[in-house]
Amino acid sequence: MRLRCGTLHKLGIINEMPEQEELDAVVDTINTPIRKCAHAAEYFVLTFLVMFALRDKDTWNVSIGKAIIISLAVCFIYSLTDEFHQTYVPARSGQFSDCLNDTLGGCVAIAVFVIGYNIKRMINKN
């Protein structure tokens, strides 16, 4: 499959038939941001589901404030255990910055949940 020259140029590849080294450099450039976003998205889903479960009236029915704290704690602690596990995997390393990135995904999930919760409350009042 051939890409248009404009697309190749935007990726940092000058000629139409790039060498493998050029392609590897492009992949290395975009690999890290994609992996970080995917990890944050996974923790977004985890935190959102924990929030949803804690707020369920038939099971836990935890207040919104406690649900936020518990959900964020679950997200952060799980990310710590994940990074600790990675220290035992060859060619992987556990980094605290990854825990913070994962927890950021959880914070975004909480923000989305709280916004949705407030919208639902406003609709129900009317």
C-alpha positions as CSV (number, residue, x, y, z in Angstrom):
1,M,0.0,0.0,0.0
2,R,1.4,3.4,-1.0
3,L,0.8,6.5,1.0
4,R,0.5,9.9,-0.6
5,C,3.6,11.9,-0.5
6,G,2.0,14.6,1.6
7,T,1.1,12.0,4.3
8,L,4.6,10.6,4.3
9,H,6.1,14.1,4.5
10,K,3.9,14.9,7.5
11,L,5.2,11.7,9.2
12,G,8.8,12.9,8.7
13,I,9.5,10.5,5.8
14,I,10.9,12.5,2.9
15,N,11.1,9.9,0.1
16,E,8.3,7.6,-1.3
17,M,10.3,4.4,-0.5
18,P,11.4,4.9,3.1
19,E,14.1,2.8,4.7
20,Q,13.1,0.5,7.5
21,E,15.0,2.8,9.9
22,E,12.9,5.8,9.0
23,L,9.7,3.8,9.5
24,D,11.0,2.5,12.9
25,A,11.7,6.1,14.0
26,V,8.1,7.1,13.1
27,V,6.7,4.1,15.0
28,D,8.8,4.9,18.0
29,T,7.7,8.5,17.9
30,I,4.0,7.7,18.0
31,N,4.1,4.5,20.0
32,T,4.6,6.1,23.5
33,P,1.7,8.6,23.3
34,I,-0.6,5.9,22.0
35,R,0.3,3.5,24.7
36,K,-0.1,6.2,27.4
37,C,-3.5,7.2,26.1
38,A,-4.6,3.5,26.0
39,H,-3.5,2.9,29.6
40,A,-5.3,6.1,30.8
41,A,-8.4,4.9,28.9
42,E,-8.2,1.5,30.6
43,Y,-8.1,3.2,34.0
44,F,-10.9,5.5,32.9
45,V,-13.1,2.5,32.4
46,L,-12.1,0.9,35.6
47,T,-12.8,4.0,37.7
48,F,-16.0,4.7,35.9
49,L,-17.3,1.2,36.5
50,V,-16.3,1.3,40.2
51,M,-18.1,4.7,40.6
52,F,-21.2,3.2,38.8
53,A,-21.2,0.1,41.1
54,L,-20.7,2.2,44.3
55,R,-23.6,4.5,43.4
56,D,-26.0,1.7,42.5
57,K,-29.0,2.0,44.9
58,D,-29.6,-1.7,45.1
59,T,-26.1,-2.8,46.1
60,W,-23.8,-0.2,47.8
61,N,-25.6,3.1,47.6
62,V,-22.5,5.1,48.7
63,S,-22.7,8.9,48.7
64,I,-21.1,10.6,45.8
65,G,-18.3,12.0,47.8
66,K,-17.3,8.7,49.3
67,A,-17.7,7.0,45.9
68,I,-15.2,9.5,44.4
69,I,-12.6,8.8,47.1
70,I,-13.1,5.0,47.0
71,S,-13.0,4.9,43.1
72,L,-9.9,7.1,42.9
73,A,-8.2,5.0,45.6
74,V,-9.0,1.7,43.8
75,C,-7.7,3.2,40.6
76,F,-4.4,4.4,42.2
77,I,-3.8,1.3,44.2
78,Y,-4.4,-1.0,41.2
79,S,-2.0,1.1,39.1
80,L,0.6,0.8,41.8
81,T,0.2,-3.0,41.9
82,D,0.4,-3.1,38.1
83,E,3.6,-1.1,38.0
84,F,5.0,-3.3,40.8
85,H,4.2,-6.4,38.8
86,Q,6.0,-4.9,35.7
87,T,9.2,-4.8,37.7
88,Y,9.3,-8.6,37.5
89,V,8.6,-8.7,33.8
90,P,11.7,-8.8,31.5
91,A,12.1,-5.7,29.3
92,R,9.5,-3.8,31.4
93,S,9.9,-1.3,34.2
94,G,7.6,0.0,36.8
95,Q,7.5,3.8,36.9
96,F,5.5,6.0,39.3
97,S,4.9,8.4,36.4
98,D,2.8,5.7,34.8
99,C,0.8,5.4,38.0
100,L,0.1,9.1,37.8
101,N,-0.9,8.8,34.1
102,D,-3.3,6.0,35.0
103,T,-4.8,7.9,37.9
104,L,-5.3,10.9,35.6
105,G,-7.5,8.6,33.4
106,G,-9.4,7.8,36.6
107,C,-9.8,11.5,37.4
108,V,-11.2,12.2,34.0
109,A,-13.7,9.3,34.6
110,I,-14.8,10.9,37.8
111,A,-15.3,14.2,36.2
112,V,-17.4,12.7,33.4
113,F,-19.4,10.7,36.0
114,V,-20.0,13.8,38.2
115,I,-21.1,15.9,35.2
116,G,-23.5,13.2,34.1
117,Y,-24.7,12.8,37.7
118,N,-25.4,16.5,38.0
119,I,-27.2,16.6,34.6
120,K,-29.4,13.7,35.7
121,R,-30.2,15.5,38.9
122,M,-31.2,18.7,37.0
123,I,-33.4,16.8,34.6
124,N,-35.1,14.9,37.5
125,K,-35.8,18.2,39.3
126,N,-37.7,19.6,36.3
